[in-house]
Amino acid sequence: MIYHLTVQAQAVYVDSNTGDNNNPGTKEAPVFSIQKAAEIIRSRDNNIYIMKINPGIYILDSHVPVSTEKEMTNKRIVIEASILPDDISWTPEKMPVILSKSVKGEIPVNYNFVVSFLIDESHVTIRGIKFHGYFYPNTRYFPIARFNKSKTDLLVEQCMFVGDADISQIQAGVIAHGNEVNVDHCVFYKLRNTVVFFLDSGNGIKNGNSLTNSIIYGASQAVWTVSPDKDFKFENNIVSNCRYVWVKNDFNTTKYSINNCVIVNNQYYTGIPDTVRLSPREFEINENNVTKKGEVSLRLTGNDDKPLLFGVDEPLPIDYMHITPGSLGYNMGAGLFKNKKQ
């Protein structure tokens, strides 16, 4: 892996409550929109590679291009919450929330879809952000997408993706061509696909891809690997109440491995896409320390047994959308926290 590169200290700050796009983007005078912050990162007229997003709700009118005209040698573009899940002051309400109202067809590809962050650079990190499903449920919405096969090294960590196929669909939380797509310590709730590891960079096989330390609950497809992989890692994940655990394309003959995971109460273990749908299909997966029996329970607002009091703003529990104490997988450490808080 090469994603631990030098990160510059200077950053542009975004605040949907107090920001103004005429501000310089400092911590004391943040800009208002994520699009404006992305323009600053793209510009060659500064040395800013980092975007810090303050707590708030951010509605994107169009996709956010993630790239820069600046030199990228030993540099990294980082888009992250200003307060991260492992910070002492973090609470679930402090995660910046991304909503998209981009129109379908904004990006010229073979079919209409909506993207929040369109990654067009190597060495990019997206960290600590919460993405909600699209307003119209019949829309292919990809919060994070990389369609440039020549780019490498995308790290998505400590993010939360919350959707519902019938109400506010997320087609895939992360979809990306190429190498070194690493998704770590994330929570995926009722998505169609969590991560689609798409086409290779052109040499016929991908390398450096992984999905680790994450909670995947209620997805149609927990993981989809399209092209062959050299060294794919699927480790320390909890997968429950999904339709398919693993989908791969027919031409992908990779023998994958699942290590140290809880995989329970899913309808199908593996599947293969045909022309119009997915079909259950057996293919070989190496398993090491995989639990397949038991129940997984998430901490949701409706199962904390606390009465709702009119006029009282009850904070969300720190382990909201995480495994409840005593439930299968609780001690694994999967979820947003690298330093366990539950």
Secondary structure, DSSP 8 states (H G I E B T S, - for coil): --------S-EEEE-TTT--TTS---SSS-BS-HHHHHHHHH-TTS---EEEE-SSEEEESS-EEE--SS--TT--EEEEESS-TTSTT--GGGS-EEEE---TTSS-SSS--EEEEEE-SSSEEEES-EEE--SSTTS-EEEEEE--TT---EEEES-EEE-BTTTB--SEEEEE-SS-EEEES-EEES-SEEEEE---SSSS-B-S-EEES-EEES-SEEEEE-S-BSS-EEES-EEES-SEEEEE-TT----EEEEEEEEES-SEEEEEE-SSSEEE----EEEEEEE-SS---B--GGGS-----TT------TTTTSB-TTSTTGGG--SS-SS---
